[in-house]
Amino acid sequence: MTISNLLEPKNKIEKSRMRFSNRDLIRLILPILVEQLLTMLVGIADTLMVSYAGEAAVSGVSLVNQLNNVFIFIFGAIASGGAVVASQYVGRQDRENGVTASGQLLMFTVLVSAAAMAVSIFFRTGLLRLLFGRVEADVMDACITYLTISALSFPALAVYNSISALFRSMGKTKAIMNVSIAMNIINVVGNAIGIFVLHAGVAGVAVPSLISRIFAAVVMLILSLDRKNSLYIQGRRVAAWDGKMLKRILNVAVPNGVENGLFQISKVALSSIVALFGTVEIAANGVAQSFWSMASLFCIAFGYAFVTVIGQCMGAGDVEAADYYNRKLLRITYLGSTLWNILILVLTPPALMFFDLSDEAKHLVILLVLIHNVGNLLLCPLAFSLSNGLRAAGDIRYTMFASIFATVICRVFFSVLFGIWMDMGVIGIALAMVCDWLIKAILVVARYRSGKWTQFQVI
């Protein structure tokens, strides 16, 4: 049996209804994988270079990034709402409304990001003291500098994310990958110059990020003006306020934003639980998380593919095709995720040679990565990738409540149960994470098999 046959669902559809051939899926997914992998690697490189700017700089950047992540998730939620709506218009071949949705997404993105920028800059000192208390003076100075410069990039980052979402809706992921490569090269090279040549400290890290994000936003905006695309940006659609279209976008964006926001709050709660354990366990958990992030690559990348493919099928009114591609993409996700998680697990022990950790901590990291990766390859394709398929079909509220119940309630509860009451430490935290995925996977599969996800109307 060939791999191609292995990936084909039992319930097939006619070739004429296959909106995406195997080659089309490769062209869609491969650039997303490269883009996500590059982003993760650049994040590691950035963290490494910031450490050379001093402890105050590292502390300031890490603290401010907690605040920045809130805004980034807001921009991502809006872009996700636009992607679902735009994908369905592409599937319906309704170019007029697709262009309107594109313009409204960009307009709303600019307004929200400009407001976030203004709040972050004008209220920066009070905001930072409210969130982080009375940190040392040099750390607060680093926080203020980094927040001021990084906030200036919010509009550019939001525009880049939104237009990238539109390009994914059209299946034009290669363009995003190319721009992402250029953006990250500018960022890394700029950081190296700022830290090692100019010795500019926090500013040496923040300014290159600002420049790279502006570059990416401008390039994507120029590409989005091409009227040959099925979705493009038209000035008059950006300037006009279309309440009905915005409502369609926000019907997806708001629940997604609530879900992501509560997820971040639960992460803060879990961090406070981890902080109760010894130094060895805290260090091991922190290092393991970097491996966990890399291991999650396939499920994150395929989540974008589900939105594009299922959104287009549902927009065309072909529920049977949407079901076919949900099954097919799920099979591909399982195959890729299994191979990738095994590879990360095999590479973990030699990679730990570069970390200044005790043998006890290294053994703990390997055990944590083993727990994560086994749970990831078995459960995450269902809990996250297939969940995006339901979301693309318009089943927004169910996926939101399933995620909130599994992550915010169950994961925190099991973390306390395993980690504190049963005295399992960070091993208990990892097991609680897997329980979260198991519960969410069960809820998503039950919803999928019920067929209720096919009964929603986005456009």
C-alpha positions in Angstrom: 0.0 0.0 0.0 1.4 3.4 -1.0 1.5 6.4 1.3 -1.0 8.2 -1.0 -3.5 5.3 -0.6 -2.9 5.2 3.2 -3.9 8.9 3.4 -7.1 8.5 1.4 -10.3 8.3 3.5 -12.6 5.3 2.9 -15.5 7.5 1.9 -14.3 9.2 -1.2 -15.9 11.9 -3.4 -15.8 12.4 -7.2 -12.7 13.8 -8.7 -14.6 16.8 -10.0 -15.5 17.8 -6.4 -11.9 17.6 -5.1 -11.0 21.2 -4.7 -7.5 20.3 -3.6 -5.4 17.6 -5.3 -2.5 16.0 -3.4 -0.1 18.4 -5.1 -2.3 21.4 -4.2 -2.3 20.3 -0.5 1.5 20.0 -0.6 1.8 23.5 -2.1 -0.5 24.8 0.6 1.0 23.0 3.6 4.8 23.0 2.9 5.2 26.8 3.0 3.2 27.0 6.2 5.5 24.4 7.8 8.6 26.2 6.7 7.2 29.5 7.9 6.3 28.2 11.4 9.6 26.3 11.8 11.5 29.4 10.8 9.5 31.5 13.3 10.3 29.1 16.1 14.1 28.9 15.3 14.3 32.7 15.1 12.6 32.9 18.5 15.3 30.7 19.9 18.0 32.8 18.3 16.4 36.1 19.6 16.4 34.7 23.1 20.0 33.7 22.9 21.1 37.1 21.6 19.1 39.1 24.2 20.9 37.2 26.9 24.1 39.0 25.9 22.5 42.4 26.6 22.5 41.7 30.3 20.1 40.3 32.9 18.1 43.5 33.1 17.5 43.4 29.4 16.5 39.7 29.5 14.1 40.4 32.4 12.6 43.5 30.7 12.0 41.8 27.4 10.5 38.6 28.9 8.1 40.6 31.1 6.9 42.9 28.3 6.5 40.0 26.0 3.8 38.7 28.4 1.9 41.9 27.7 2.7 41.9 24.0 1.4 38.4 23.6 -2.1 39.5 24.8 -2.2 42.0 21.9 -0.7 39.5 19.5 -3.5 37.0 20.4 -6.1 39.7 19.8 -4.7 40.5 16.3 -4.5 36.7 15.6 -8.1 36.2 16.7 -9.3 39.0 14.3 -7.2 37.5 11.5 -8.6 34.1 12.2 -12.2 35.4 11.9 -11.3 37.1 8.6 -9.7 33.9 7.3 -12.8 31.7 8.0 -15.1 34.2 6.3 -12.8 34.9 3.4 -12.2 31.1 2.8 -15.9 30.6 2.5 -16.3 33.4 0.0 -13.5 32.0 -2.0 -15.2 28.6 -2.0 -18.5 30.2 -3.1 -16.6 32.1 -5.8 -18.3 35.3 -4.5 -15.5 37.7 -5.3 -17.5 40.9 -4.5 -18.2 39.9 -0.9 -14.7 38.4 -0.6 -13.1 41.7 -1.5 -15.5 43.5 0.9 -14.5 41.1 3.7 -10.9 41.7 3.0 -11.2 45.5 3.2 -13.3 45.3 6.4 -10.7 43.0 8.0 -7.9 45.3 7.2 -9.8 48.4 8.4 -10.8 46.8 11.7 -7.3 45.5 12.2 -5.8 48.9 11.8 -8.2 50.5 14.2 -7.7 47.9 16.9 -3.9 47.8 16.6 -3.7 51.6 16.6 -5.8 51.7 19.8 -3.5 49.0 21.4 -0.4 51.0 20.4 -1.8 54.3 21.9 -2.7 52.6 25.2 0.6 50.8 25.4 2.7 54.0 24.8 0.7 56.7 26.7 0.0 54.5 29.7 3.2 52.5 29.6 4.6 53.3 33.1 1.3 52.8 35.0 0.5 49.7 33.0 3.9 48.1 33.7 3.8 48.9 37.4 0.3 47.5 37.6 1.3 44.3 36.0 4.8 43.7 37.3 4.9 45.7 40.6 8.0 47.4 41.7 10.7 45.7 39.8 14.3 47.0 40.0 14.9 50.3 38.4 17.1 49.0 35.5 14.6 46.3 34.7 11.7 48.8 34.6 13.8 51.1 32.3 14.3 48.1 30.0 10.6 47.3 30.2 9.6 50.9 29.3 12.1 51.1 26.4 11.1 47.7 24.9 7.3 48.3 25.3 7.5 51.8 23.7 9.4 50.5 20.6 7.6 47.2 20.3 4.1 48.9 20.6 5.0 51.1 17.5 5.1 47.8 15.5 1.5 46.7 16.5 -0.2 48.2 13.4 2.4 46.7 11.1 2.2 43.3 12.9 -1.6 43.3 12.7 -1.7 44.2 9.0 0.8 41.5 8.3 -1.2 38.9 10.2 -4.5 39.9 8.6 -3.2 39.9 5.0 -1.4 36.7 5.6 -4.7 35.2 6.7 -6.3 36.3 3.5 -3.5 34.8 1.4 -3.9 31.5 3.3 -7.6 31.6 2.5 -6.7 31.7 -1.2 -4.1 29.0 -0.7 -1.2 31.3 -1.6 1.0 30.3 1.3 4.3 30.4 -0.6 4.1 34.2 -0.8 3.7 34.4 3.0 6.7 32.0 3.5 9.0 34.2 1.3 8.0 37.4 3.1 8.4 35.6 6.4 11.9 34.4 5.5 13.0 38.0 4.6 11.3 39.5 7.7 13.1 37.0 10.0 16.5 37.5 8.3 16.1 41.3 8.8 15.2 40.7 12.5 18.1 38.3 13.3 20.7 40.3 11.4 19.4 43.5 13.0 19.5 42.0 16.5 23.1 40.9 15.9 24.1 44.4 14.9 22.1 46.0 17.7 23.5 43.8 20.4 27.1 42.9 19.3 28.1 46.0 17.2 26.1 48.9 18.5 25.7 47.6 22.1 22.3 49.2 22.1 20.8 46.9 24.8 17.1 46.5 24.7 16.7 49.0 21.9 19.1 46.9 19.8 16.6 44.1 20.0 13.4 46.1 19.7 14.2 48.3 16.7 15.1 45.4 14.3 11.8 43.8 15.2 10.0 47.1 14.4 11.8 47.4 11.1 11.2 43.8 10.1 7.5 44.0 10.9 7.1 47.2 8.9 8.9 45.7 6.0 6.7 42.6 6.1 3.5 44.6 6.4 4.4 46.9 3.5 5.3 44.0 1.2 2.2 42.0 2.0 0.1 45.1 1.5 1.6 45.7 -1.9 1.0 42.0 -2.9 -2.6 42.3 -1.6 -3.4 45.1 -4.1 -3.1 42.8 -7.1 -6.6 42.5 -8.6 -5.7 39.2 -10.2 -6.1 37.6 -6.8 -9.5 36.2 -5.9 -9.2 38.3 -2.7 -7.5 41.7 -2.9 -7.5 45.0 -0.9 -9.5 47.9 -2.4 -9.1 51.3 -0.9 -12.8 52.2 -0.9 -13.7 48.9 0.9 -11.2 49.7 3.6 -12.5 53.3 4.1 -16.2 52.2 4.3 -17.8 50.8 7.4 -19.9 47.6 6.6 -21.6 46.5 9.9 -23.0 43.3 8.5 -19.6 42.1 7.1 -17.8 43.1 10.3 -20.4 41.1 12.3 -19.6 38.0 10.3 -15.9 38.4 11.0 -16.4 39.2 14.7 -18.7 36.2 15.1 -15.7 34.1 14.6 -13.0 36.4 16.0 -14.6 37.2 19.4 -15.1 33.6 20.6 -11.6 32.7 19.3 -10.2 35.7 21.2 -12.0 34.7 24.4 -10.7 31.2 24.0 -7.1 32.4 23.5 -7.3 35.0 26.3 -8.5 32.5 28.9 -5.8 30.1 27.7 -3.2 32.7 28.5 -4.7 33.3 31.9 -4.6 29.6 32.6 -0.9 29.6 31.6 -0.2 32.3 34.1 -2.0 30.2 36.8 0.1 27.1 35.8 3.3 29.1 35.9 2.5 30.0 39.5 2.0 26.3 40.3 5.3 25.4 38.7 7.0 28.1 40.8 6.1 26.2 43.9 8.5 23.3 43.0 12.3 23.2 43.4 14.9 24.9 41.2 15.7 21.7 39.3 12.1 21.1 38.4 11.5 24.7 37.4 14.6 24.7 35.2 13.7 21.4 33.6 10.1 22.5 32.9 11.4 25.8 31.3 13.9 23.9 29.0 11.3 21.2 28.2 8.8 23.9 27.0 11.3 24.9 24.2 11.2 21.3 23.0 7.5 21.1 23.4 7.0 24.2 21.2 9.1 22.7 18.4 7.2 19.3 18.7 3.9 21.1 18.2 4.9 22.4 14.8 2.8 20.0 12.7 -0.5 20.5 14.5 -0.1 24.3 14.5 0.8 24.4 10.8 -2.0 22.0 9.8 -4.5 24.1 11.8 -4.1 26.8 9.2 -4.6 24.3 6.3 -7.9 23.0 7.9 -9.2 26.6 7.9 -8.4 27.2 4.2 -9.6 23.8 2.9 -12.7 23.3 5.0 -13.7 26.9 4.7 -13.6 26.8 0.9 -15.6 23.5 0.8 -18.3 24.9 3.2 -18.4 28.1 1.3 -19.1 26.1 -1.9 -21.9 24.4 0.0 -20.3 21.0 -0.4 -20.6 19.4 3.1 -19.5 16.0 1.8 -16.3 17.4 0.4 -15.6 19.2 3.7 -16.1 15.9 5.6 -13.8 14.1 3.1 -11.0 16.7 3.5 -11.4 16.8 7.3 -10.6 13.0 7.3 -7.8 13.3 4.8 -6.1 16.3 6.5 -6.4 14.5 9.8 -4.7 11.4 8.4 -1.9 13.6 7.0 -1.6 15.4 10.3 -1.3 12.2 12.2 1.5 10.9 9.8 3.5 14.1 9.9 3.0 14.7 13.6 4.1 11.1 14.5 7.3 11.3 12.5 8.1 14.8 13.8 7.5 14.0 17.4 9.6 10.9 17.3 12.4 13.0 15.6 12.3 15.7 18.3 12.3 13.0 21.1 15.4 11.3 19.5 17.2 14.7 19.2 16.4 15.8 22.7 19.2 14.0 24.6 22.1 15.2 22.3 20.6 18.7 22.2 20.6 18.8 26.0 24.5 18.6 25.9 24.4 22.3 25.0 22.4 23.2 28.2 24.1 24.0 31.5 21.9 21.7 33.5 22.5 19.0 36.2 22.1 15.4 35.2 18.9 15.2 37.3 17.4 18.1 35.4 18.4 16.6 32.0 16.8 13.3 32.9 13.7 15.2 34.0 13.6 17.1 30.7 13.8 13.9 28.7 10.9 12.4 30.7 8.8 15.6 30.2 9.5 15.6 26.5 8.5 11.9 26.3 5.2 12.5 28.0 4.5 15.6 25.9 5.4 14.0 22.5 3.4 10.8 23.0 0.4 12.8 24.1 1.0 15.3 21.2 1.1 12.7 18.4 -1.9 10.7 19.7 -4.3 13.5 20.7 -3.4 17.0 19.3 -4.4 16.2 15.7 -7.9 15.7 17.1 -7.9 18.3 19.8 -6.5 21.1 17.8 -6.2 20.4 14.0 -9.7 18.9 13.6 -11.1 21.5 15.9 -10.0 24.1 13.4 -11.9 22.2 10.8 -15.1 22.6 12.8 -14.3 26.2 13.4 -13.8 26.8 9.7 -17.3 25.3 9.1 -18.8 27.9 11.5 -19.0 25.8 14.7 -17.3 28.5 16.7 -19.0 28.5 20.1 -18.8 24.7 20.6 -15.0 24.7 19.9 -14.6 27.7 22.3 -16.5 26.1 25.2 -14.7 22.8 24.6 -11.4 24.5 24.8 -12.3 26.5 27.9 -13.6 23.5 29.7 -10.6 21.3 28.8 -7.8 23.8 29.3 -9.0 26.4 31.8 -11.0 24.1 34.1 -9.7 20.5 33.7 -6.0 21.3 33.1 -5.7 23.6 36.1 -7.6 21.1 38.3 -5.5 18.2 37.2 -2.3 20.3 37.6 -3.2 20.9 41.3 -4.3 17.3 41.8 -1.2 15.7 40.2 1.4 18.4 40.8 0.6 19.5 44.4 -1.8 17.1 46.1 -0.1 13.9 44.7 3.3 15.5 45.0 4.3 14.7 41.4 5.8 18.1 40.6 6.3 19.1 37.0 5.6 15.5 35.9 2.1 16.1 37.2 1.8 19.3 35.2 2.8 17.4 32.1 0.2 14.7 32.7 -2.4 17.3 33.4 -1.6 18.8 30.0 -2.2 15.4 28.3 -5.5 15.1 30.2 -6.5 18.5 28.8 -5.8 17.2 25.3 -7.6 13.9 25.9 -10.8 15.7 27.1 -10.8 18.2 24.3 -10.1 15.4 21.7 -13.1 13.5 23.0 -15.3 16.5 22.9 -14.2 17.4 19.3 -14.6 13.9 18.0 -18.1 13.6 19.6 -19.1 16.9 17.9 -17.6 15.8 14.6 -19.4 12.5 14.6 -22.7 14.1 15.5 -22.6 16.1 12.2 -23.8 19.2 14.0 -20.8 21.1 12.7 -22.3 21.0 9.2 -25.4 23.0 10.2 -23.8 26.5 10.7 -23.9 29.4 8.3 -21.0 31.9 8.3 -21.8 33.9 5.2 
